[in-house]
Amino acid sequence: AVVSTQSTGRPWIFGQFDDTVLLSALFLLDSGDWIADQYKGDIVEVSRAFTAMANSSDDDNGILCGNWSGDYSGGAAPTSWTGSVDVIEQYWKNRPRQVKFGQCWTELY
């Protein structure tokens, strides 16, 4: 594995107990075809459903559209986000269109 010596961390505000995020998560869980009712008590299935919701495909109305091209016209650069609350609020403002753009970085140490 290649390990960057130039990387710097950024704090991320998850906001999981913020009213907007919690109510949005519960609403999304109950809407659409994300998860069948009989699996809503299974934390593994609920986690998978939330993962699917976060990642938007062309036809599923997920929350966040990934973009690794460097061209962020029509949206915000992924580095402009500092927390989940802002992303969720943007989603609700424009739904069912996904929020543009986001990325996930994972580093090995």
Secondary structure, 3 states (H helix, E strand, C coil): CCCCCCCCCCCCECCCCCHHHHHHHHHHHHCCCCCCHHHCCCHHHHHHHHHHHHECCCCCCCCEEECCCCCCCCCCCHHHCCEHHHHHHHHHHHCCCCEEEECCCCCCC
